Structure formats: C-alpha cells, structure tokens
Amino acid sequence: GGRFAAAEGLIQSSVSHTIDLEGCAGVASWALGQVMDAEGRTAEGITTLNTYDGVQKFQSAGLLFFESRLSGYGARFALDREGAGDARSILRVYDSAFERVFEYSGY
C-alpha cells in the first residue's frame, strides 16, 4: 500500500500507449478513481467520474454496466464532498447510474 503516485503514473502510461482506448480508458478511469479515493482527492474523483469529459472516457468501455458502476462511484465522491446537505441530487445521479442495472436484473 501507499504507492499511489507510482500507480497513477502507470495508469496514465497505459492509456497513452494503447490502441484499445475504449476498453483501456474505462479500466484506467476506474483505477484512477481508486487512487484518488485512497488519497482523499475528492474533487479530482468527481472530475474523473462525474463530469462530461470524464464520462466520455468510460461510457463506451464495453464492459457490462461498467459505466453505471463508475458513475455510482463518482456519486459517492460527490457525497463525500457535499455531505448530507446535497444528498437528494447526489442520490438522483446514483439512481440514474444504476437504473439500467436494476431494469436488466428485474429489481
């Protein structure tokens, strides 16, 4: 544990040296979110997982409901930053992220 800078460098390097940008960028976004979470970098986590530019990197990753998982993870970053004061709007983001999963699974 604790080698977050090295992990972040490897993530950036893998995205810049790959042909499969769709699949790789999705997994890289997830890994980067993990690093940011571990370091308490909430604002960067929101940028990576909840903004338009961030979502574009993982939206077409091709992994089953992966974008839902990452959007939900991004909502958790927002909840960490905003606290309970903005919980309703954050829960709307979370619910919209997982709506497809719930429809698919029958919940």
C-alpha positions in Angstrom: 0.0 0.0 0.0 0.9 3.6 -0.3 2.4 3.6 -3.8 -0.3 5.8 -5.2 2.0 8.1 -7.3 3.6 5.1 -9.0 0.1 3.6 -9.6 -1.1 6.9 -11.1 1.9 7.1 -13.4 1.2 3.5 -14.6 -2.4 4.3 -15.3 -1.5 7.4 -17.4 1.1 5.5 -19.2 -1.2 2.6 -20.1 -3.8 5.0 -21.6 -1.2 6.8 -23.7 0.4 3.6 -25.1 -2.7 1.6 -26.1 -4.7 1.1 -29.2 -7.8 -0.1 -27.3 -8.7 3.3 -25.9 -12.4 2.4 -25.3 -11.7 -0.6 -23.1 -8.5 0.6 -21.6 -9.8 4.1 -20.8 -12.7 2.6 -18.8 -10.5 0.4 -16.7 -8.0 3.3 -16.3 -10.8 5.6 -15.1 -11.8 3.0 -12.5 -8.2 2.6 -11.4 -7.6 6.3 -11.2 -10.8 6.7 -9.2 -9.4 4.1 -6.7 -6.1 6.0 -6.4 -7.9 9.3 -5.9 -10.3 7.8 -3.3 -7.3 6.3 -1.4 -5.6 9.7 -1.3 -8.8 11.6 -0.4 -8.7 13.6 -3.7 -12.5 14.0 -3.8 -12.7 17.0 -6.3 -10.5 15.1 -8.8 -12.5 12.0 -8.3 -15.7 13.9 -9.2 -14.0 15.4 -12.3 -12.7 11.9 -13.4 -16.0 10.1 -12.9 -18.9 12.6 -12.9 -18.2 15.4 -15.4 -18.9 15.2 -19.1 -15.2 14.8 -20.1 -14.7 12.1 -17.5 -17.8 10.1 -18.5 -16.7 10.2 -22.2 -13.6 8.2 -21.3 -15.5 5.2 -19.8 -19.0 5.4 -21.3 -18.2 3.0 -24.2 -15.8 0.7 -22.3 -17.8 -2.3 -23.5 -17.9 -4.0 -20.1 -21.3 -4.9 -18.8 -22.7 -1.9 -16.9 -19.2 -0.6 -16.2 -20.3 3.0 -16.8 -23.1 2.5 -14.2 -20.6 1.4 -11.6 -18.2 4.3 -12.3 -21.0 6.9 -12.3 -22.2 5.5 -9.0 -18.7 5.6 -7.6 -18.5 9.3 -8.8 -21.7 10.0 -6.9 -20.0 8.7 -3.8 -17.2 11.1 -4.3 -19.8 13.9 -4.5 -21.4 12.7 -1.3 -18.0 12.8 0.4 -17.5 16.4 -0.7 -21.0 17.8 -0.2 -22.1 15.8 2.8 -25.7 15.2 3.6 -26.7 18.7 2.5 -26.9 17.8 -1.2 -27.8 14.1 -0.7 -31.0 14.3 -2.9 -29.3 15.5 -6.0 -26.4 13.1 -5.5 -28.9 10.2 -5.0 -30.5 11.1 -8.3 -27.1 10.8 -10.0 -26.6 7.4 -8.3 -30.1 6.2 -9.1 -29.8 7.2 -12.8 -26.5 5.4 -13.0 -27.9 2.2 -11.7 -31.3 2.4 -13.4 -30.2 0.2 -16.3 -28.7 -2.4 -13.9 -32.0 -2.6 -12.0 -34.1 -2.9 -15.1 -31.8 -5.6 -16.5 -31.8 -7.6 -13.3 -35.5 -7.3 -12.6 -35.3 -5.2 -9.4 
